[in-house]
Amino acid sequence: MTGWPTAPAIYEIGTWPWLAGLSRRYGRPVTLGDVPGEVWDDVAAPGVDAVWLMGVWERSPAGLAVARQNAPLQRAFRSALPDLAGADIVGSPYCVRRYRADDALGGPTGLAAARAELNRRGLKLILDYVPNHVAPDHPATVDHPNWFIQGAEADLAADPTGWFEAAGRILAFGRDPYFPPWPDVAQLNAFDPGLREATVATLAWIGDQCDGVRCDMAMLVTNDIFAGTWGRYAGDVPADEFWPPIIERVRATHPGLVLIAEAYWDTEWTLQRQGFDFCYDKRLYDRLVHEDASSVRKHLIADRDYQNGLLRFVENHDEPRAAATMPGGRSRAAALAVATLPGGTLWHDGQFEGRRTHLPVFLGRYPDEPADPDLRSFHRRLLAVAAGVRRGEWQLLDTRGWPDNPTHRDVLAWSWHLGATRHLVVVNYGDTQAQARVALPWPGLAGRSWELTDLLDGRVFDRDGDELATEGLFVDLAPWAGHILTVEPA
């Protein structure tokens, strides 16, 4: 991770709709090569370390045709964009025709210019790689059919939604083991030696153009999952796992390239051990959205080394918008939590402004939605504050209450400590008022007074050190409210 912070804050931008919005704002076509400097300045907000330009690669005409004919997709498109026009459907960014920046977005020259603008502002650039599948009209379907899962005419006849014909071969549509096949992508064979060689070359090629790579559905190509998904069609299971030798070779030429795994099904630790710097923390996301503080607390007792390699989020392009699914202050409490925990943090374009429409990745235009300036101010302040907090030793803290007041169970608390600098994070992750005593981990509190300053709103609390040392810090928090406190001698 040469040149990267240990706990980066990453800002995801859906490249096509973002550029379309800029084009409307400036009254001219805007590509990656000519984004106004003031826009890059705004993207490079204090606390942001990297930008993930999602969906820059050349999209597939064949995939676009599928998207325009697929009835369920069309319904999803019109739900997100009631005034949908034909030009709004641009195809899936994960139906990759070639790993070359799409000319509609500015091409390779535009992508290089965007990277230079980000790097000039101290930000890293992250791009996508899809190891599991490519577009059905990808040149390799003709030139290298052995890279793909192949079947026979009988397979196509028995399951026409799972197979298709390409240049006289029967190839499988891409899928994961729990859902029907995706009708716009061809399934690569992760067990094929030629495909593994091609993966090294492709990742190195992408690494020439960015500072980090987010690998889509990275767990699908691990040996156990791939064999379980494709069985005899995949052939013999190789002696080596897919990722470790590939990552080792890519790092030999790109030692500073950060690799991020989109990971599900509790495969995070496996993929960390196989070489990924960060893995999606989908388990924490599900607990923050659907469960309570005790569930979140249980997740946070994991070893620090494991947590350092997790990427926390409240939103991304695959999940519903937080403003729509986490009402009543819950989204702010979740944001405060993920921003101040160990590991990386992923933020999504539109999250700060409170966008509510989840845009299918096939679409190239966002609907018009009013921005929430207060929510934007909160997130911008949170990012800047969190950047100065997540340093040194992190510790999950105990909270306790009283026999007639169990609301302390809704209170989450942790601390950061580096040298003489102490920070305390306390969050009421519940929809009722909560009181608790938070056990502080630092020696030497007794015998003096302490000043606790909330970095989010500037409030200052004076506390007696003897009480802090023996009873802990008393907190009384409104629903979904929280503090990020510095703890200093008065």
N, C-alpha and C positions, 0 to 999 in steps of 0.2 A: 504493500500500500504506500509506496514511495510518493511523498508529496500530498497524501490524503490525510485528513484528520481521522482519529480513531473512531469517532462517532459522527459521521457526516449527516447533514440534513440535505435531503435530495428533493428537488422540486420537479414533478412530472408535468410535462406539457404535451397535450395531444397536438402534434405539429400541424396537421392539415387544418382542423377547425380554428386553431390559434392564428395561423396565417390568414385564413379567410376573414376572421374578425379584424385583424390589423388592416387588411385590404379595405374593408368597409370603413374603418375609422379614418384612414388616410386618403381615401378616394382614389386609390391606385393599386395595381397588383403589388403585393408584398411577398417576396420569397425569402428564404433563409439568407440569401446573399445581400439583401438590402433592408433588413429590419432596422428601423431607426434606432440610433444610439440611446435615446431616452427610454425606449422599450427595454433594451438590454439592461439599462441602469435600474429600471423598476424590477426586472426579474432578479437582478443581483441584490436582493434585499439583505440587510444585515442578518446574519445567521444562516443564510443559504450557502451550501458548499458545492453543490453540483446540480446540474440540470439534466434531466432525462428527456431527450427529444424523442417521444414515442411515435413510431410510425414514419420513419424517413425513407424506408427502402422502396424500391420500385414495386408497385402493385400490379396485380395480375389482371389482364383483360378477361381471362376465363373465369377468375374468381368474381370479378365485377358482374359478369353476365349471370352467374349463379345468384348473387345478391339481389339483382333486379328481378329475378324470377321466383325467388323463394317466398312463399306466402307468409310463413311465420316471421321471417325477417322483415318483410314489408309492413306487417302489423306493428312490430317493434319500432321501425323507423317512423311511422306516422304517429305513434304514441309520443315519441320524443320530439318530433317536428311536425306539428299538425299542418303546416303549410309546405310540406315536403315537395321539392322539385327534383326532376331527374338529375340535375347537376349536383345535388346534395349527396347522392350515393357515389362514393369514390372507391369502394372496395375495402376489404379488410387489410390492415397493416400487417397482419400475421399470415396472410396469403402472399408470400414473398415470391415475386417473379425473378428478381436478381438482387443481390446485396450491393446495390448501387443506388445512391440517393436519387429519388424520383425527380425527373425533370420538372414536374409540376410544382415541386417544392423548392427548386433552385439547383438541383443536380449536385454533383460532387463539389463543384466550385462554391456553390452556395453553402453547402454543409461545412466546408473548410473555413469559409468566412465566419459562419456562426460559431464554430469552435474557437476561432481566434478572438472573437468578441467576448466570449465567455471567459477564456483563459486570461485575456487582458484585465478582466474584472476579478480575477482570482478564483473563478469557478471552473470545475471540471465538467466534461461532457460525457454523458452515458447514452449508449445506443442499444438496440435490441439485437438478440440472436434467437432464432427458433430452431432448436435441435431436432424436434420431432417430426416436422413436416415442411413441405414447400408447396408452392402453387402447382396445380395440375399441368400447367403449361411451362413449368420451369425447364430449361434446356436439359437438365440431367435426366428427366423422364425418358428422353430419347437417347442421349449420349451415354448415360450410365444407369441403365435399368436395374443393375444389381444393387444399387444403393437403396432400393425400395423393397417393401414387402410385396411379393408377387403371388398371384393365385393362378387359377385356371378358368377356362370357360365355364366350367360347372359352378365355380364360386360366384361368378358374375350372374349366371342364370338364377342361382338360388338366392342371391342377396344383391340386387342391383343398387341398393343404397350404400352398400359397403365396398363396392369394387367399381372400377371403370377401365376402359381400354385406352392405351396410349401406345402408338407406334407398334401395334401388333402384340403388345404385352397386356396382361391383366394386372393392374396395380390396385392396392388398397387405398381407400380414403383414410385420412388420418383420424385417430380417435384416442380417447383415454379409456380405461377399463370400465368406467361407470356410466358412460353416456353413449348415445348413438353416434355414428361417424359424422364428422364434419364434411359437408358436401362440396367444399371448395378447396381442399388441400389433399396432397398425396403423401402417404405415410412412408417415411424413411425407415430403413432397417438399421437400428443401432448396433446390431451384431456384425454387420458387414465391415470387413477391414478397410475396403475402399472408402466407405462412407466415413469411417473414423479418420482416415487420412484427410479427406475433404473437410471434415469439421475443424481439424487443426489449421488448415490453410484458410478457411473462411473466418475463424475467430481471429487469426493473426491479421487478416485483411481488415476486419472491422477494427481491431486494435490499433491499426495504423491511423484511423480516422477519429479516435476518441480516447477517453481516459478511463472508461469503465464500460462493462457490458452486462446487461440484464438478460439472463437466459430464461426464455419462456418455458414454463412447465418442465423445469429441469429434472424433476424426479421421474418423468415418464421414460427416460432412457437408461435409468439404472437397471442392472441386469435382472434383478428379481421382478421388478414391475414390468419390464419389457417382455420378459419370458412369460409372465402371467397373462399379459394382454394378448400376445400373438402366438404363443405356443409353437407348433411345428412350422408355421409360416416363417418364423424368424430364423430357424436353423439352430445349430448347437450354441449353447451359452458359452461365450468366450471365457478364457481364464482370467482376463483382466476386466475390471469394471470400465464403464465408458469414460467417466470424467477424469479420474486421476492421471492417466498417462497423457490425455489431451491437455489438461491444464498445465501439467509439468512442462510440456513442450511449448505451449503458448507463453508461459512465464519466462522461458529461456530467452525469448526475443522481446517480450513486453513485461519486464519485471514490475512495473508500477501499475499495471492494468488491474483495476478492481473488478471482481466477478461477483455478480448478484444472482442468486437462484430464486426464481419463483417456485415456491415449494409448498406442498400440501401433504395431508395424510401422515403427519408426524415424521416426515423425512428430513427435518431441518438438521438434526445432529449428524445424520448420515452424510448429507451433502456438505456440511461444514468440514467433516473429516476427509471428504474427497477433494477438498481444495477451494471451496467457495469462501469468499470473504464475508458475505452476508446472505442470509436466507429470509424470505418472507416470514413474518410472525403472524400467520393466519390464526393460530390458536388464540393469541391475545386479542386480535381483532374481534373474533367471535365472542369472546368473553366480555369485551367492552361494549359491544352492541347488544348482546342478548342476555347477559348474565349479571351477577351482582359483584359487590366489592370483595366478598370472600373468595369468589372464583378467580378474580383478578389477582388477589394476594397469593393464592396457591400457585398460580403460574409464575410469580416473581420470586419464588424461593429457589429457582434453578441456579446452578453454578454461574458465577460471573463470566467465566470463559465462554460458556454457551450463550449467555445473554449478549455478550459483546458482538457476537456474530449474527444477531437477529436484526431484521429491518422492520421497525414498528410503523403502523399506519392506521388511520381512521377512514381513509378513502384511497382508492386508486381507480383506474379506468374499468376494472372488472367488478367493482363493488358499487352499491347504490350510494347516492350522495348523502353525506352525513347530515346535512341540514334537513333532508326529507325523512331520514330513518332514525335520527337521534334527537328528538325534540326536547324542549324544555330545559335547555342548558346542558344536557348530557353530552352533546358533541364538544362543548367547550371543556368539560371535565376530562373527556377522553383525550382531547388534544393536549391539554396540560400534562396528562400522564405520559403519553408517548413522547412528548417533547423533552421530558426530563429523566427518562429511563436510560440505562445503558444500551448500547447498540446504535444502529443507524435509524434515521427517521425519514419517512417518505410522506411528502405533501403533494396534493393534486391541484392542478390548475382549476380555479373556480371554487375550491374549498374555502379559501379565505373570505370570499365574497358571499358565500352562502348559496351557491347554485344548487338547485334542487332536481334538475333534470339529469338523469343518467343517460348519456349520449352513447348509442351503439358505435363501436369503433369503425363501422362501415361508413359513417356519415362525416361529411366535411364541413359542417356548419353547426355552431351552437345556436339554440333558440335564444331569443332576447329575454333576459331575466333581470329584474332589478337587483342591484348590488346592496349588500348590507354594510354600510361604512363602519358601523360599530364592530361588527364581527371581523372585518378586515383589519381594523386597528388592533383588536385583541390578538389576532394571529401574528401580525407583524411584530408587535411588542413581545409576544411569547417566543418567537424565533430568536430575536435579538438577545433576550434574557437567557434562554436555554443554552445558547452558545457559550456563555460565560459560566454556566453552572455545572455542566457535565464534565467535570475534571476530577481526577484523583480517585479516592476510594468511595465506592457506592455501597450503601447498606439499607436493606429493607428494615423498617422499624415496627416495633410492636405498639399497638394502641390498646387502652383498657378503658372501661367505663364503670358503671355503678349498677347494683342489683336492680334498681327500678328504672334504669336508663340504658338499654342495649344499643343505642344508636351509634356507639363507637365502632360497631361492626361495619358500618358504612364508610369509615374513615381509612383511607390509604395514606401511608407516610413512608418516606425514604429520605436519606441524607447523602450529601456529597461532601468530601473533606480532602483538601489539598493544602498541606502546610498549615498556615494559620487561618486559611479561608474555610468557612463552614457554610453550607447551604442546607436548608430544610424544605422539603416539598410535602404539603399536606393537602389532600383532596377528599371532599365529601362525595363519594360516588354513590349517592342515593337521592331520592326525591323528597326527603323530609329533612328538617333541621337536625343536625347531629352535633353531639358534644363528645369529647374524648380527652384522655391524657395520653400524650405521645412520649414514649421513653426515648430520651436523647442519648446518643452513643458516645458522647465526648467526655473525657475526664476533665477535671479542673473547672467545672461550672460553679461550684459552691464558693461562697465567700466574696462574691462580687455581683454587681448588676450587669444585665445584658440588654442589648438593644437589637430587636428583630425588625428588619425592614423588608416589607413586601415589595419585591422588584417589579411586580406587575402594576401596582397602583400607587406606590410610594408611601403607604401608611407605615408608621413606626410604632412598635409595641415595646414598652419597657417591662422587663421581667426580672424577678429576684433569682439569683443563681442557686441559692439553697433550695428553693422550691423546684427549680428545673432539675437539680441533681437528684432530689428525693422523690418528688411526685411526678415529674415529667411536665411537659408543656400542655397547659389547658387550651383547647381550641373549641370554638363554637361557630359552626359553619352552616350557612344557608344551603338549601338543596343544590347539588352540583357545583358548589363553590370551592375555591382552593387558594392556597398561598404558595408563593415561591419566596422563601425568606433567607436573607443573610443573617447570620448570628454573630454578633461582634460585641466585645466589651463596651459597656456604656462609657 
